[in-house]
Amino acid sequence: MHSYSATAQAHPNIAFIKYWGNRDNALRLPSNGSISMNLEGLFTRTTVSFQPSLPFDELIINGHAVMGKGLERVSYILDLVREQAGIKMNAEVMSENNFPAGAGIASSAAAFAALALASSKAAGLELSEAELSRLARRGSGSASRSIPTGFVEWHMGSGDGDCVAVSIAPPDHWDLADCVAIINASHKKTGSTEGHALAWTSPLQAGRVADASRRLEICREAILQKDFKSFADILELDSDMMHAVMMTSNPPLMYWQAATVDIFHAVREWRADGLPCAYTVDAGANVHVICPRDQAGAVEKKLRELPGVRDVLVARVGGPARIV
Ligand code: DP6
């Protein structure tokens, strides 16, 4: 008889080929496949315990009780687990992030990956990696990519059953680092879930999606061959294409600040001068600068010298979601 309680930990990830827009919003079936790497050192740790005495699900994040939309999104995953395990108990979910909120690192990927693993384990289910990836996806699309290890590709699949993320290389395959330049941006941004729903209002989304398998192939090959030159070009192209869609959706989403664009220019100049580094940006203003890990010190130093850069976090390639 198990205890109906489990703790799991998962890393956030940074997408190299972006997920933007769904073909099915409810199931989170994306309009295109995506590729990412997990971020070592940053994690969400979540404990789920199903208890017969609880009148409803409870969610506590970094010591604070969360209600409303946040709790609903968690209960939705717990419902899927309860249904599969054939249990009716409510759960207490306690979650901690070791990275600052507002650091521009999506916490939903690590959060739903850890929740999928902890809740299924607590309910007595032994899910495969593919099943965990599908479950995490229902909470947040990018969370599907935080289940497997290292460099990960999330396949769009033909439906719910094969829309899964798989590892394409372990963390030690290619020693890259993500130097996250945190800039001063106080204004409130539109969340990813609302953003995905706007993607197809942009006249550019169809072109972006039609070209996705080509970009995925180039990115996957660049990772497998450790070809930084072709990796850098496709990374920046894919990020710029996603932001072009964002900026031309209705209503338009403009995540870049002046400092964001200043960093783009600086990164391209450094690369032209022989420092291997390339930029990518998610649904925020902060810039992720990817480089070989032995160059991370130099990249971090240069980023800190730029006006408008408030802080820099450095993460290397991380492992899979795991039970702790
Ligand atoms: C720009 O996975 O956060 O970071 O499924 O609504 O939770 P939801 O969206 P989310 O979207 C991620 C968007 C992105 C690109 C990416 O990570 O691929």
py3Dmol code that shows the C-alpha trace and the ligand (Angstrom):
import py3Dmol

protein = """\
ATOM      1  CA  MET A   1       0.000   0.000   0.000  1.00  0.00           C
ATOM      2  CA  HIS A   2       1.613   3.252  -1.055  1.00  0.00           C
ATOM      3  CA  SER A   3       1.244   6.566   0.698  1.00  0.00           C
ATOM      4  CA  TYR A   4      -0.551   8.623  -2.010  1.00  0.00           C
ATOM      5  CA  SER A   5       2.259  11.186  -1.783  1.00  0.00           C
ATOM      6  CA  ALA A   6       5.255  11.899  -4.039  1.00  0.00           C
ATOM      7  CA  THR A   7       7.759  14.658  -4.747  1.00  0.00           C
ATOM      8  CA  ALA A   8       9.193  15.437  -8.183  1.00  0.00           C
ATOM      9  CA  GLN A   9      11.549  17.997  -9.614  1.00  0.00           C
ATOM     10  CA  ALA A  10      11.810  19.397 -13.160  1.00  0.00           C
ATOM     11  CA  HIS A  11      13.847  22.053 -14.975  1.00  0.00           C
ATOM     12  CA  PRO A  12      12.481  24.849 -17.133  1.00  0.00           C
ATOM     13  CA  ASN A  13      13.576  24.744 -20.785  1.00  0.00           C
ATOM     14  CA  ILE A  14      14.487  27.261 -23.477  1.00  0.00           C
ATOM     15  CA  ALA A  15      13.046  26.641 -26.933  1.00  0.00           C
ATOM     16  CA  PHE A  16      15.380  26.857 -29.955  1.00  0.00           C
ATOM     17  CA  ILE A  17      12.519  26.206 -32.389  1.00  0.00           C
ATOM     18  CA  LYS A  18       9.441  27.786 -30.818  1.00  0.00           C
ATOM     19  CA  TYR A  19       5.960  26.549 -30.027  1.00  0.00           C
ATOM     20  CA  TRP A  20       3.504  29.328 -30.911  1.00  0.00           C
ATOM     21  CA  GLY A  21      -0.121  28.570 -31.744  1.00  0.00           C
ATOM     22  CA  ASN A  22      -2.240  25.443 -31.359  1.00  0.00           C
ATOM     23  CA  ARG A  23      -4.309  23.396 -33.758  1.00  0.00           C
ATOM     24  CA  ASP A  24      -6.342  22.290 -30.708  1.00  0.00           C
ATOM     25  CA  ASN A  25      -6.306  24.671 -27.730  1.00  0.00           C
ATOM     26  CA  ALA A  26      -8.069  22.291 -25.323  1.00  0.00           C
ATOM     27  CA  LEU A  27      -5.667  19.389 -25.901  1.00  0.00           C
ATOM     28  CA  ARG A  28      -2.697  21.708 -26.490  1.00  0.00           C
ATOM     29  CA  LEU A  29      -1.870  20.137 -29.821  1.00  0.00           C
ATOM     30  CA  PRO A  30       0.630  22.611 -31.287  1.00  0.00           C
ATOM     31  CA  SER A  31       0.594  24.028 -34.819  1.00  0.00           C
ATOM     32  CA  ASN A  32       4.247  22.991 -35.223  1.00  0.00           C
ATOM     33  CA  GLY A  33       6.897  20.854 -33.531  1.00  0.00           C
ATOM     34  CA  SER A  34       9.555  22.475 -31.341  1.00  0.00           C
ATOM     35  CA  ILE A  35      13.065  21.845 -29.975  1.00  0.00           C
ATOM     36  CA  SER A  36      14.552  22.960 -26.650  1.00  0.00           C
ATOM     37  CA  MET A  37      17.165  22.323 -24.009  1.00  0.00           C
ATOM     38  CA  ASN A  38      16.520  21.904 -20.308  1.00  0.00           C
ATOM     39  CA  LEU A  39      18.107  24.426 -17.948  1.00  0.00           C
ATOM     40  CA  GLU A  40      20.273  22.851 -15.243  1.00  0.00           C
ATOM     41  CA  GLY A  41      20.404  24.528 -11.831  1.00  0.00           C
ATOM     42  CA  LEU A  42      16.926  26.023 -12.167  1.00  0.00           C
ATOM     43  CA  PHE A  43      14.047  23.842 -11.022  1.00  0.00           C
ATOM     44  CA  THR A  44      10.558  23.506  -9.622  1.00  0.00           C
ATOM     45  CA  ARG A  45      10.077  20.933  -6.867  1.00  0.00           C
ATOM     46  CA  THR A  46       6.518  19.784  -6.237  1.00  0.00           C
ATOM     47  CA  THR A  47       4.958  17.498  -3.637  1.00  0.00           C
ATOM     48  CA  VAL A  48       1.501  16.070  -4.288  1.00  0.00           C
ATOM     49  CA  SER A  49      -0.398  14.250  -1.574  1.00  0.00           C
ATOM     50  CA  PHE A  50      -3.874  12.845  -2.097  1.00  0.00           C
ATOM     51  CA  GLN A  51      -5.781  12.917   1.195  1.00  0.00           C
ATOM     52  CA  PRO A  52      -9.278  11.497   1.873  1.00  0.00           C
ATOM     53  CA  SER A  53     -10.108  14.303   4.314  1.00  0.00           C
ATOM     54  CA  LEU A  54      -9.509  17.241   1.937  1.00  0.00           C
ATOM     55  CA  PRO A  55     -12.772  18.930   0.781  1.00  0.00           C
ATOM     56  CA  PHE A  56     -11.035  20.384  -2.341  1.00  0.00           C
ATOM     57  CA  ASP A  57      -7.643  20.570  -4.042  1.00  0.00           C
ATOM     58  CA  GLU A  58      -5.152  22.967  -2.467  1.00  0.00           C
ATOM     59  CA  LEU A  59      -2.232  24.671  -4.201  1.00  0.00           C
ATOM     60  CA  ILE A  60       0.650  26.367  -2.395  1.00  0.00           C
ATOM     61  CA  ILE A  61       3.400  28.003  -4.475  1.00  0.00           C
ATOM     62  CA  ASN A  62       6.503  29.316  -2.680  1.00  0.00           C
ATOM     63  CA  GLY A  63       4.536  29.327   0.574  1.00  0.00           C
ATOM     64  CA  HIS A  64       1.495  31.204  -0.741  1.00  0.00           C
ATOM     65  CA  ALA A  65      -1.944  29.666  -1.265  1.00  0.00           C
ATOM     66  CA  VAL A  66      -3.116  30.038  -4.871  1.00  0.00           C
ATOM     67  CA  MET A  67      -6.805  30.039  -5.861  1.00  0.00           C
ATOM     68  CA  GLY A  68      -8.736  30.835  -9.037  1.00  0.00           C
ATOM     69  CA  LYS A  69      -7.258  30.191 -12.491  1.00  0.00           C
ATOM     70  CA  GLY A  70      -3.939  28.843 -11.174  1.00  0.00           C
ATOM     71  CA  LEU A  71      -5.665  26.258  -8.988  1.00  0.00           C
ATOM     72  CA  GLU A  72      -8.113  25.335 -11.785  1.00  0.00           C
ATOM     73  CA  ARG A  73      -5.240  24.591 -14.141  1.00  0.00           C
ATOM     74  CA  VAL A  74      -3.658  22.284 -11.540  1.00  0.00           C
ATOM     75  CA  SER A  75      -6.974  20.566 -10.726  1.00  0.00           C
ATOM     76  CA  TYR A  76      -7.434  19.875 -14.440  1.00  0.00           C
ATOM     77  CA  ILE A  77      -4.226  17.767 -14.399  1.00  0.00           C
ATOM     78  CA  LEU A  78      -5.194  16.142 -11.085  1.00  0.00           C
ATOM     79  CA  ASP A  79      -8.578  15.203 -12.618  1.00  0.00           C
ATOM     80  CA  LEU A  80      -6.845  13.449 -15.526  1.00  0.00           C
ATOM     81  CA  VAL A  81      -4.681  11.531 -13.029  1.00  0.00           C
ATOM     82  CA  ARG A  82      -7.623  10.680 -10.720  1.00  0.00           C
ATOM     83  CA  GLU A  83      -9.629   9.398 -13.652  1.00  0.00           C
ATOM     84  CA  GLN A  84      -6.801   7.155 -14.864  1.00  0.00           C
ATOM     85  CA  ALA A  85      -5.953   5.882 -11.361  1.00  0.00           C
ATOM     86  CA  GLY A  86      -9.589   5.427 -10.341  1.00  0.00           C
ATOM     87  CA  ILE A  87      -9.277   7.509  -7.167  1.00  0.00           C
ATOM     88  CA  LYS A  88     -11.508  10.302  -5.877  1.00  0.00           C
ATOM     89  CA  MET A  89      -9.382  11.990  -3.180  1.00  0.00           C
ATOM     90  CA  ASN A  90      -8.478  15.663  -3.399  1.00  0.00           C
ATOM     91  CA  ALA A  91      -4.839  16.662  -3.227  1.00  0.00           C
ATOM     92  CA  GLU A  92      -2.550  19.125  -1.562  1.00  0.00           C
ATOM     93  CA  VAL A  93       0.047  20.435  -4.024  1.00  0.00           C
ATOM     94  CA  MET A  94       3.089  22.245  -2.624  1.00  0.00           C
ATOM     95  CA  SER A  95       5.473  23.747  -5.145  1.00  0.00           C
ATOM     96  CA  GLU A  96       8.711  25.733  -4.881  1.00  0.00           C
ATOM     97  CA  ASN A  97      10.768  27.413  -7.619  1.00  0.00           C
ATOM     98  CA  ASN A  98      14.438  28.153  -7.040  1.00  0.00           C
ATOM     99  CA  PHE A  99      14.429  30.824  -9.749  1.00  0.00           C
ATOM    100  CA  PRO A 100      12.999  34.307  -9.281  1.00  0.00           C
ATOM    101  CA  ALA A 101       9.490  34.995 -10.573  1.00  0.00           C
ATOM    102  CA  GLY A 102       9.768  37.766 -13.131  1.00  0.00           C
ATOM    103  CA  ALA A 103      13.202  36.541 -14.249  1.00  0.00           C
ATOM    104  CA  GLY A 104      11.554  35.965 -17.610  1.00  0.00           C
ATOM    105  CA  ILE A 105      11.959  32.218 -17.355  1.00  0.00           C
ATOM    106  CA  ALA A 106       8.669  30.487 -17.979  1.00  0.00           C
ATOM    107  CA  SER A 107       7.832  28.687 -14.763  1.00  0.00           C
ATOM    108  CA  SER A 108       4.887  26.787 -16.274  1.00  0.00           C
ATOM    109  CA  ALA A 109       7.128  24.292 -18.115  1.00  0.00           C
ATOM    110  CA  ALA A 110       8.979  23.159 -14.989  1.00  0.00           C
ATOM    111  CA  ALA A 111       5.806  23.418 -12.885  1.00  0.00           C
ATOM    112  CA  PHE A 112       3.578  21.183 -15.025  1.00  0.00           C
ATOM    113  CA  ALA A 113       6.373  18.677 -15.706  1.00  0.00           C
ATOM    114  CA  ALA A 114       6.961  18.297 -11.954  1.00  0.00           C
ATOM    115  CA  LEU A 115       3.189  18.174 -11.312  1.00  0.00           C
ATOM    116  CA  ALA A 116       2.606  15.456 -13.939  1.00  0.00           C
ATOM    117  CA  LEU A 117       5.338  13.271 -12.478  1.00  0.00           C
ATOM    118  CA  ALA A 118       4.529  13.853  -8.774  1.00  0.00           C
ATOM    119  CA  SER A 119       0.750  13.500  -9.139  1.00  0.00           C
ATOM    120  CA  SER A 120       0.835  10.349 -11.291  1.00  0.00           C
ATOM    121  CA  LYS A 121       3.362   8.736  -8.945  1.00  0.00           C
ATOM    122  CA  ALA A 122       1.347   9.753  -5.854  1.00  0.00           C
ATOM    123  CA  ALA A 123      -1.766   8.190  -7.403  1.00  0.00           C
ATOM    124  CA  GLY A 124       0.071   4.910  -7.883  1.00  0.00           C
ATOM    125  CA  LEU A 125       0.410   5.176 -11.679  1.00  0.00           C
ATOM    126  CA  GLU A 126       3.663   4.127 -13.357  1.00  0.00           C
ATOM    127  CA  LEU A 127       3.608   6.228 -16.526  1.00  0.00           C
ATOM    128  CA  SER A 128       6.157   5.921 -19.317  1.00  0.00           C
ATOM    129  CA  GLU A 129       8.163   8.990 -20.340  1.00  0.00           C
ATOM    130  CA  ALA A 130       5.890   9.465 -23.363  1.00  0.00           C
ATOM    131  CA  GLU A 131       2.757   9.260 -21.179  1.00  0.00           C
ATOM    132  CA  LEU A 132       4.234  11.761 -18.717  1.00  0.00           C
ATOM    133  CA  SER A 133       5.122  14.114 -21.554  1.00  0.00           C
ATOM    134  CA  ARG A 134       1.524  13.954 -22.860  1.00  0.00           C
ATOM    135  CA  LEU A 135       0.103  14.567 -19.380  1.00  0.00           C
ATOM    136  CA  ALA A 136       2.436  17.545 -18.748  1.00  0.00           C
ATOM    137  CA  ARG A 137       1.448  18.943 -22.167  1.00  0.00           C
ATOM    138  CA  ARG A 138      -2.191  19.217 -21.059  1.00  0.00           C
ATOM    139  CA  GLY A 139      -1.096  21.674 -18.329  1.00  0.00           C
ATOM    140  CA  SER A 140       1.344  23.701 -20.424  1.00  0.00           C
ATOM    141  CA  GLY A 141       2.588  22.842 -23.896  1.00  0.00           C
ATOM    142  CA  SER A 142       6.242  23.584 -23.203  1.00  0.00           C
ATOM    143  CA  ALA A 143       6.068  21.370 -20.069  1.00  0.00           C
ATOM    144  CA  SER A 144       5.993  18.316 -22.347  1.00  0.00           C
ATOM    145  CA  ARG A 145       9.626  19.196 -23.197  1.00  0.00           C
ATOM    146  CA  SER A 146      10.726  19.345 -19.532  1.00  0.00           C
ATOM    147  CA  ILE A 147      10.035  15.607 -19.012  1.00  0.00           C
ATOM    148  CA  PRO A 148      12.847  14.036 -21.141  1.00  0.00           C
ATOM    149  CA  THR A 149      16.556  14.757 -20.647  1.00  0.00           C
ATOM    150  CA  GLY A 150      18.917  17.233 -22.298  1.00  0.00           C
ATOM    151  CA  PHE A 151      18.047  18.357 -25.833  1.00  0.00           C
ATOM    152  CA  VAL A 152      14.410  17.605 -26.577  1.00  0.00           C
ATOM    153  CA  GLU A 153      12.102  17.596 -29.591  1.00  0.00           C
ATOM    154  CA  TRP A 154       8.344  17.843 -29.132  1.00  0.00           C
ATOM    155  CA  HIS A 155       6.640  16.189 -32.119  1.00  0.00           C
ATOM    156  CA  MET A 156       3.344  17.709 -33.234  1.00  0.00           C
ATOM    157  CA  GLY A 157       2.064  14.187 -33.929  1.00  0.00           C
ATOM    158  CA  SER A 158      -1.208  13.301 -35.623  1.00  0.00           C
ATOM    159  CA  GLY A 159      -3.273  13.575 -32.431  1.00  0.00           C
ATOM    160  CA  ASP A 160      -3.146  13.341 -28.637  1.00  0.00           C
ATOM    161  CA  GLY A 161      -1.531   9.875 -28.689  1.00  0.00           C
ATOM    162  CA  ASP A 162       1.686  10.747 -30.536  1.00  0.00           C
ATOM    163  CA  CYS A 163       2.004  14.413 -29.612  1.00  0.00           C
ATOM    164  CA  VAL A 164       4.977  13.776 -27.317  1.00  0.00           C
ATOM    165  CA  ALA A 165       8.431  15.143 -26.545  1.00  0.00           C
ATOM    166  CA  VAL A 166      11.500  12.911 -26.797  1.00  0.00           C
ATOM    167  CA  SER A 167      15.165  13.449 -26.014  1.00  0.00           C
ATOM    168  CA  ILE A 168      17.356  13.862 -29.092  1.00  0.00           C
ATOM    169  CA  ALA A 169      20.647  14.050 -27.128  1.00  0.00           C
ATOM    170  CA  PRO A 170      21.701  13.853 -23.456  1.00  0.00           C
ATOM    171  CA  PRO A 171      23.050  16.918 -21.582  1.00  0.00           C
ATOM    172  CA  ASP A 172      26.708  15.899 -22.004  1.00  0.00           C
ATOM    173  CA  HIS A 173      26.330  15.618 -25.803  1.00  0.00           C
ATOM    174  CA  TRP A 174      27.043  19.328 -26.340  1.00  0.00           C
ATOM    175  CA  ASP A 175      28.233  21.589 -23.548  1.00  0.00           C
ATOM    176  CA  LEU A 176      26.124  24.685 -24.188  1.00  0.00           C
ATOM    177  CA  ALA A 177      25.041  27.401 -21.777  1.00  0.00           C
ATOM    178  CA  ASP A 178      22.085  29.786 -21.701  1.00  0.00           C
ATOM    179  CA  CYS A 179      23.080  33.256 -20.451  1.00  0.00           C
ATOM    180  CA  VAL A 180      19.758  34.922 -19.626  1.00  0.00           C
ATOM    181  CA  ALA A 181      20.025  38.710 -19.809  1.00  0.00           C
ATOM    182  CA  ILE A 182      17.377  40.152 -17.507  1.00  0.00           C
ATOM    183  CA  ILE A 183      16.413  43.647 -18.501  1.00  0.00           C
ATOM    184  CA  ASN A 184      14.326  46.356 -16.915  1.00  0.00           C
ATOM    185  CA  ALA A 185      10.806  45.821 -18.139  1.00  0.00           C
ATOM    186  CA  SER A 186       8.053  46.700 -15.757  1.00  0.00           C
ATOM    187  CA  HIS A 187       4.999  46.503 -17.972  1.00  0.00           C
ATOM    188  CA  LYS A 188       2.644  43.565 -17.727  1.00  0.00           C
ATOM    189  CA  LYS A 189       2.834  41.111 -20.593  1.00  0.00           C
ATOM    190  CA  THR A 190       0.234  38.858 -22.188  1.00  0.00           C
ATOM    191  CA  GLY A 191       0.618  35.251 -21.016  1.00  0.00           C
ATOM    192  CA  SER A 192       1.498  32.444 -23.421  1.00  0.00           C
ATOM    193  CA  THR A 193      -1.917  30.781 -23.267  1.00  0.00           C
ATOM    194  CA  GLU A 194      -3.683  33.957 -24.465  1.00  0.00           C
ATOM    195  CA  GLY A 195      -0.870  34.526 -26.951  1.00  0.00           C
ATOM    196  CA  HIS A 196      -1.218  31.094 -28.585  1.00  0.00           C
ATOM    197  CA  ALA A 197      -4.892  31.821 -29.192  1.00  0.00           C
ATOM    198  CA  LEU A 198      -3.934  34.945 -31.194  1.00  0.00           C
ATOM    199  CA  ALA A 199      -1.237  33.303 -33.337  1.00  0.00           C
ATOM    200  CA  TRP A 200      -3.540  32.478 -36.247  1.00  0.00           C
ATOM    201  CA  THR A 201      -4.837  36.064 -36.420  1.00  0.00           C
ATOM    202  CA  SER A 202      -1.436  36.993 -37.877  1.00  0.00           C
ATOM    203  CA  PRO A 203      -1.134  36.718 -41.671  1.00  0.00           C
ATOM    204  CA  LEU A 204       2.442  35.510 -41.064  1.00  0.00           C
ATOM    205  CA  GLN A 205       1.572  32.437 -38.937  1.00  0.00           C
ATOM    206  CA  ALA A 206       0.735  30.258 -41.978  1.00  0.00           C
ATOM    207  CA  GLY A 207       4.152  30.929 -43.497  1.00  0.00           C
ATOM    208  CA  ARG A 208       5.907  30.332 -40.203  1.00  0.00           C
ATOM    209  CA  VAL A 209       4.120  26.996 -39.719  1.00  0.00           C
ATOM    210  CA  ALA A 210       4.598  25.899 -43.357  1.00  0.00           C
ATOM    211  CA  ASP A 211       8.375  26.337 -42.968  1.00  0.00           C
ATOM    212  CA  ALA A 212       8.624  24.717 -39.519  1.00  0.00           C
ATOM    213  CA  SER A 213       9.736  21.219 -40.548  1.00  0.00           C
ATOM    214  CA  ARG A 214      12.654  22.748 -42.468  1.00  0.00           C
ATOM    215  CA  ARG A 215      13.784  24.750 -39.416  1.00  0.00           C
ATOM    216  CA  LEU A 216      13.325  21.731 -37.130  1.00  0.00           C
ATOM    217  CA  GLU A 217      15.513  19.626 -39.396  1.00  0.00           C
ATOM    218  CA  ILE A 218      18.293  22.245 -39.542  1.00  0.00           C
ATOM    219  CA  CYS A 219      18.204  22.743 -35.768  1.00  0.00           C
ATOM    220  CA  ARG A 220      18.143  18.993 -34.993  1.00  0.00           C
ATOM    221  CA  GLU A 221      21.084  18.362 -37.350  1.00  0.00           C
ATOM    222  CA  ALA A 222      23.049  21.331 -35.951  1.00  0.00           C
ATOM    223  CA  ILE A 223      22.638  19.900 -32.440  1.00  0.00           C
ATOM    224  CA  LEU A 224      23.574  16.360 -33.498  1.00  0.00           C
ATOM    225  CA  GLN A 225      26.627  17.653 -35.450  1.00  0.00           C
ATOM    226  CA  LYS A 226      27.448  20.331 -32.817  1.00  0.00           C
ATOM    227  CA  ASP A 227      27.548  22.856 -35.650  1.00  0.00           C
ATOM    228  CA  PHE A 228      27.331  26.200 -33.833  1.00  0.00           C
ATOM    229  CA  LYS A 229      27.319  28.324 -36.996  1.00  0.00           C
ATOM    230  CA  SER A 230      24.191  26.760 -38.444  1.00  0.00           C
ATOM    231  CA  PHE A 231      22.649  26.490 -34.959  1.00  0.00           C
ATOM    232  CA  ALA A 232      23.106  30.249 -34.405  1.00  0.00           C
ATOM    233  CA  ASP A 233      21.472  31.208 -37.693  1.00  0.00           C
ATOM    234  CA  ILE A 234      18.402  28.989 -37.238  1.00  0.00           C
ATOM    235  CA  LEU A 235      18.000  29.964 -33.561  1.00  0.00           C
ATOM    236  CA  GLU A 236      17.778  33.660 -34.368  1.00  0.00           C
ATOM    237  CA  LEU A 237      15.639  33.145 -37.461  1.00  0.00           C
ATOM    238  CA  ASP A 238      13.092  31.064 -35.545  1.00  0.00           C
ATOM    239  CA  SER A 239      12.866  33.529 -32.654  1.00  0.00           C
ATOM    240  CA  ASP A 240      12.504  36.481 -35.045  1.00  0.00           C
ATOM    241  CA  MET A 241       9.775  34.639 -36.995  1.00  0.00           C
ATOM    242  CA  MET A 242       7.773  33.934 -33.823  1.00  0.00           C
ATOM    243  CA  HIS A 243       8.042  37.581 -32.756  1.00  0.00           C
ATOM    244  CA  ALA A 244       7.034  38.700 -36.263  1.00  0.00           C
ATOM    245  CA  VAL A 245       3.850  36.648 -35.790  1.00  0.00           C
ATOM    246  CA  MET A 246       3.317  38.101 -32.318  1.00  0.00           C
ATOM    247  CA  MET A 247       3.763  41.689 -33.525  1.00  0.00           C
ATOM    248  CA  THR A 248       1.344  41.187 -36.420  1.00  0.00           C
ATOM    249  CA  SER A 249      -1.411  39.373 -34.539  1.00  0.00           C
ATOM    250  CA  ASN A 250      -4.711  41.055 -33.652  1.00  0.00           C
ATOM    251  CA  PRO A 251      -4.366  42.544 -31.098  1.00  0.00           C
ATOM    252  CA  PRO A 252      -0.612  42.804 -31.631  1.00  0.00           C
ATOM    253  CA  LEU A 253       1.813  41.551 -29.011  1.00  0.00           C
ATOM    254  CA  MET A 254       5.085  43.466 -28.699  1.00  0.00           C
ATOM    255  CA  TYR A 255       7.335  41.772 -26.151  1.00  0.00           C
ATOM    256  CA  TRP A 256      10.604  43.478 -27.111  1.00  0.00           C
ATOM    257  CA  GLN A 257      11.942  46.518 -25.278  1.00  0.00           C
ATOM    258  CA  ALA A 258      14.660  48.821 -26.589  1.00  0.00           C
ATOM    259  CA  ALA A 259      17.221  46.934 -24.494  1.00  0.00           C
ATOM    260  CA  THR A 260      16.089  43.645 -26.090  1.00  0.00           C
ATOM    261  CA  VAL A 261      16.991  44.939 -29.549  1.00  0.00           C
ATOM    262  CA  ASP A 262      20.259  46.470 -28.280  1.00  0.00           C
ATOM    263  CA  ILE A 263      21.287  42.976 -27.154  1.00  0.00           C
ATOM    264  CA  PHE A 264      20.440  41.511 -30.608  1.00  0.00           C
ATOM    265  CA  HIS A 265      22.834  43.995 -32.238  1.00  0.00           C
ATOM    266  CA  ALA A 266      25.549  43.351 -29.655  1.00  0.00           C
ATOM    267  CA  VAL A 267      25.276  39.544 -29.982  1.00  0.00           C
ATOM    268  CA  ARG A 268      25.560  39.717 -33.785  1.00  0.00           C
ATOM    269  CA  GLU A 269      28.591  42.002 -33.487  1.00  0.00           C
ATOM    270  CA  TRP A 270      30.290  39.676 -30.965  1.00  0.00           C
ATOM    271  CA  ARG A 271      29.614  36.702 -33.232  1.00  0.00           C
ATOM    272  CA  ALA A 272      31.050  38.518 -36.252  1.00  0.00           C
ATOM    273  CA  ASP A 273      34.142  39.194 -34.107  1.00  0.00           C
ATOM    274  CA  GLY A 274      34.539  35.464 -33.433  1.00  0.00           C
ATOM    275  CA  LEU A 275      32.676  34.894 -30.151  1.00  0.00           C
ATOM    276  CA  PRO A 276      30.181  32.043 -30.727  1.00  0.00           C
ATOM    277  CA  CYS A 277      26.835  33.190 -29.286  1.00  0.00           C
ATOM    278  CA  ALA A 278      23.270  33.616 -30.540  1.00  0.00           C
ATOM    279  CA  TYR A 279      20.033  35.044 -29.168  1.00  0.00           C
ATOM    280  CA  THR A 280      16.496  33.798 -28.660  1.00  0.00           C
ATOM    281  CA  VAL A 281      13.532  35.426 -26.867  1.00  0.00           C
ATOM    282  CA  ASP A 282      10.336  33.899 -25.414  1.00  0.00           C
ATOM    283  CA  ALA A 283       7.088  35.695 -24.541  1.00  0.00           C
ATOM    284  CA  GLY A 284       8.905  38.451 -22.652  1.00  0.00           C
ATOM    285  CA  ALA A 285      11.630  41.060 -23.036  1.00  0.00           C
ATOM    286  CA  ASN A 286      14.598  39.148 -21.618  1.00  0.00           C
ATOM    287  CA  VAL A 287      17.147  37.724 -24.025  1.00  0.00           C
ATOM    288  CA  HIS A 288      18.536  34.180 -23.813  1.00  0.00           C
ATOM    289  CA  VAL A 289      22.057  34.135 -25.256  1.00  0.00           C
ATOM    290  CA  ILE A 290      23.160  30.594 -26.085  1.00  0.00           C
ATOM    291  CA  CYS A 291      26.873  29.816 -26.342  1.00  0.00           C
ATOM    292  CA  PRO A 292      29.371  26.999 -25.783  1.00  0.00           C
ATOM    293  CA  ARG A 293      29.818  26.727 -22.027  1.00  0.00           C
ATOM    294  CA  ASP A 294      33.532  27.635 -22.137  1.00  0.00           C
ATOM    295  CA  GLN A 295      32.466  31.013 -23.582  1.00  0.00           C
ATOM    296  CA  ALA A 296      29.749  31.682 -20.985  1.00  0.00           C
ATOM    297  CA  GLY A 297      32.080  33.727 -18.750  1.00  0.00           C
ATOM    298  CA  ALA A 298      32.992  36.051 -21.623  1.00  0.00           C
ATOM    299  CA  VAL A 299      29.359  36.350 -22.786  1.00  0.00           C
ATOM    300  CA  GLU A 300      28.111  37.041 -19.262  1.00  0.00           C
ATOM    301  CA  LYS A 301      30.738  39.765 -18.738  1.00  0.00           C
ATOM    302  CA  LYS A 302      29.889  41.484 -22.025  1.00  0.00           C
ATOM    303  CA  LEU A 303      26.144  41.305 -21.304  1.00  0.00           C
ATOM    304  CA  ARG A 304      26.630  42.883 -17.876  1.00  0.00           C
ATOM    305  CA  GLU A 305      28.460  45.814 -19.494  1.00  0.00           C
ATOM    306  CA  LEU A 306      25.422  46.668 -21.645  1.00  0.00           C
ATOM    307  CA  PRO A 307      23.173  49.424 -20.320  1.00  0.00           C
ATOM    308  CA  GLY A 308      19.702  48.069 -19.590  1.00  0.00           C
ATOM    309  CA  VAL A 309      20.931  44.630 -18.467  1.00  0.00           C
ATOM    310  CA  ARG A 310      19.945  44.263 -14.827  1.00  0.00           C
ATOM    311  CA  ASP A 311      21.238  40.752 -14.155  1.00  0.00           C
ATOM    312  CA  VAL A 312      22.482  37.642 -15.966  1.00  0.00           C
ATOM    313  CA  LEU A 313      21.634  34.025 -15.044  1.00  0.00           C
ATOM    314  CA  VAL A 314      23.756  31.243 -16.519  1.00  0.00           C
ATOM    315  CA  ALA A 315      22.419  27.690 -16.942  1.00  0.00           C
ATOM    316  CA  ARG A 316      23.953  24.682 -18.649  1.00  0.00           C
ATOM    317  CA  VAL A 317      22.065  21.772 -20.222  1.00  0.00           C
ATOM    318  CA  GLY A 318      19.806  19.987 -17.731  1.00  0.00           C
ATOM    319  CA  GLY A 319      18.544  16.453 -17.140  1.00  0.00           C
ATOM    320  CA  PRO A 320      15.022  15.008 -17.047  1.00  0.00           C
ATOM    321  CA  ALA A 321      12.154  15.454 -14.604  1.00  0.00           C
ATOM    322  CA  ARG A 322      12.703  13.041 -11.723  1.00  0.00           C
ATOM    323  CA  ILE A 323      11.271  11.792  -8.450  1.00  0.00           C
ATOM    324  CA  VAL A 324      13.193  13.123  -5.423  1.00  0.00           C
TER     325      VAL A 324
END
"""
ligand_1 = """\
18
DP6
C 7.204 31.550 -26.347
O 4.028 26.374 -23.038
O 4.010 28.609 -21.890
O 7.929 30.099 -24.591
O 0.737 25.812 -23.269
O -0.350 28.008 -22.888
O 1.226 27.066 -21.144
P 0.857 27.168 -22.619
O 2.057 27.923 -23.330
P 3.616 27.798 -23.061
O 4.182 28.486 -24.400
C 5.549 28.637 -24.613
C 5.761 29.719 -25.597
C 7.215 30.126 -25.802
C 7.899 29.247 -26.853
C 8.302 27.859 -26.408
O 8.662 27.651 -25.225
O 8.317 26.977 -27.276
"""
view = py3Dmol.view(width=600, height=400)
view.addModel(protein, "pdb")
view.setStyle({"model": 0}, {"cartoon": {"style": "trace"}})
view.addModel(ligand_1, "xyz")
view.setStyle({"model": 1}, {"stick": {}})
view.zoomTo()
view.show()
